[in-house]
């Protein structure tokens, strides 16, 4: 048992979690003579009969097992094992001193936190909340109302509030937890002589993603890390002293919240604080997650090279760790990057990989989000039935979780799908024309647009909807007014969206607003201004390598140019060239509906030229 335990510690220090898990289980089975009922439901009765010696030692080994299986995404097994740990720890109810009693209360509170985290990962927020409250109650009974353990449990409440979209409350909770954690870390460092965690306040860390740590170097330092003075210290034992991991998590949560509400500079600052802490203390699993989050923020800011570097580093690290939850998240983020770049087949592959992983570990939030993202990609490829099914799944999961932000995202995707259906209905009704709106279209078309409008109006007021999605929803609403022929309202809504995109530095939304404004002004006969907005949109899409958006801008611009000029005119030739260029990009992106539409326009003008 002793040598198996040492081998487990060595594997754990090298982030070989699957191997470490097996060694720890081997040690536990030897110590307990195979009596530990890890697959049983009624632990208390079975453990009482088993009469396990050294229950606290076994409980600590089981904690390490839980840490290993959580990294692999086995939340149900982790939850069952944590419950077993609580039973084992409660077998020792006599304490030599009050300090020992208080310490045990904090450890058990943190075990409740870990049980809650497994419920959160599976999308059961109510059950998680009950666990956190039980953890706090255990500390209250021991007279604990502050300190590192209290802050750790408090922080998880903030995480749930963030997932539910209550960003004001989650920010308040995260800041309160961070203050307590930093105080605990300061006291720990003063006692031990360690340097402070992370960078000094106000220090701006230079972003150099090309110089991020290699896992092999992390592992090499990890074996000799100063924090390994007690190689068998569990996560809960580290946490009650004030662990760097917990401080970093608080900064990361604040960064995620800031990103969701459009405060991207603040988000990057908080995420880099977390990154500095995780790097300083060689926390490989946490690094994989913060790399992914940094990549996601840079992607929203249209800083694609930086985003891709962070995401690729996250995936590399997560795969080498066998960290399935982070693999699910970062592959989804890479799918989103591919969608923005117009690589629709690649995006679909990433999303399906993310979904498969998320479903395997039952990561409900990721399953809901990824279905919505996949729906957008399928719609762009012309698979409207597949898109509708993904949206249905996303909404079903989001509603079962009571996740308003995921509900809002799915509703926006649903509205966008109905608009596409309306446009198709309108084009079928007006076959042979290149009409840019459907104001004189069928009853079905109008009904679909009005349903889309109703859906959008519900979605954009959902609590916790990310800022980018709110702005996108407003832009889609403006496009509905355009399609209905209400140019005045369409223009007002688009200008408002443009202002919001500028305010939050949402480059892609800004360029899409320019494109829509160009279409509106062209229909209104304000050609000079329309051209200027189209040119701005094209420039941004080209610079940011948003190929599908670029092709759609070419398509819209090309149609407006050829419709107001006669064949042989310079502007007509320019418009025709734009349409041919758009067609080639649509074909390359596998944007099948867009491709069909532009080919229809080109066919119409070829036939008109022949007749002339």
C-alpha positions, 0 to 999 in steps of 0.5 A: 500500500505504501509503495502504491501510494508513493507511485500515485503521488509521483504520477499525480505530480506529473499530471498523469491523473489516470495512472495516479487514480489506479495507484491510489485505488490499489493502495486503498484496496490493500489498506481496506482489504478490499472492503471499500464499497465504492459502487454502493449507494448506502455507504454508511451501513456498508462502511459500518460493517466493514470496520475500516481501520485508519478511515481518515487516511483512506478518506484522504486517499479517496480525495486524490482519487476524486481529483483524478477522476474529476479531471477526466470528467467522471462527475458521477463517480466523483460525487459518489466517492465524495459522499463516501469520504464524508461517511468515513470522516464522520466516523471520527467524531472525537477531537483533541482540541477545538482547533481540530474540530474547526479544521474538520468542519472546514474540510467537510464543508469543502467536500460539500463544495466538491459534491456541489461542483459535480452537480453544477457540471451536470447542470443541476444548479438547485442540488449544487446550491443545497450542497454549498449551503450544507457546507456553509452550515457545517462551518457555521456550527463550528463558528467559522464565518470567514477565511479561506474555506468559507471563501471557497464555498462562497465563490462556488455560489458566485459561479452558479449565479454567473451560469444563471446569468445574474452577473451583478450578484456573481461579481459581488460574491466573487469580489468578497471571496477574492478578498478573503482568499487574498487575506488568507494567502497573505497570512500563509505567505508571511508565516512561510516566507513565500513570495506573493501570489501573481503580479503586484496590483496594477502590473500589466502583464505583456501578452506573449502567447507564443511563449506560454509554458510547455507541459514538460517544463511544468511537470519538471518543475512540479516534481520539485515545487516548493508547494510539494513540501507535503506530497500527500496534502489534499486539495481541501487541506491546501484550500483551508490554508489559502491555496493559489488555485482558489485565488486564481479561480476567483480572478478567472470567474471575474474575468468570465463575468466581465467578458459576458457583459462586454467589459473586455479590457477588464476581462483580459486583466482578470484572466491574466491575473489568473494565468500568472498565478496558475503559471507561477504554481504550475497548475496545469489543469487550471492553465488549460482552462484559462488559456481557453477562456483567454482565446474566447475573449480574443475571438470576440474581439476579432483578434484571431491570431491571438485567439487561435494561439491560446486555444491551440495551447489549451487543447494541447495541454488538455489532451496531454492531461486527459482533461475531458471537460476542458477538451469539450470546451476548447473544441467548441471554441475552436468550432466557433473560430472556424465558423467566424472564418467561414470554414463551415465543414471544419466548424461542424467537425469541431462542434460534433467533437465537442458535443460527443465529449460533453455528452460523454461526461454529461456537461450540460451547459456545454451540450446546450451551448454547443447545440446552438453553435452547431445549429448556426453552422448547419444553417449556413450549410443549408441543413435547416432541418438539422439546425432546427433539431439542434436548437430544439435540443439546446432549448430543452436542456437549457430549460431543464437547467433553468439557464436563462443565458442558454435559453436566450442564445438558443432563441436568437438562433431560432429567430435567425432560422425563421428569418432564413425560412422566410427569405426562402419562402419570399424568393420562391414567391418572387422567383426570377427577381433579385428583390432585397426585401420581401415586403410584398411576399406571401402570408407565410413569409410575413408570419415567419418574420413576425414570429422571428421578431417575437422570439428576438424580443423575448431573447434580448431581454433575457437575464445574463445574455452575453453582450455580443449576443444582445447586439447580434439580436438587435442586428437581426431585429433590424434585418427583419424590419428591412425584409418587411420593407420598413426602411425607416425603422430598419435604419434606426435599429441598425444605427443603434446596433452600430453604436452598441458594436462600437461601444463594446468593440465588437468588430464583427458586429460593427462590420455586419451593421455596416453591411446591413446599413449599406443594403438599406441605403441602397434600397432607399436610393442613397447610393453614395452612402450605401457604397461607403458602408459596404466598403467599410464592411468589406475592409473589416471582413477582409482584415479579420479574415471573416470570409463568409461575412466578406462574401455576403457583403460582396453579394449584397454590394454586387446586387445593388451595383448591377440593379442600378446600372446598365450592362456595359457600365463600369459599376455594372461590371464591378458588381458582376465581379463582386458576385462572381467573387462571392460565388467562389467563396460561398462554394469554398465555404460550403455555404450552400444556400448563399451559393444558390442565391448568388448563382440565381442572380448571375443566371438572371443577368446572363439571360437578360444579357442574351435577350438584349 
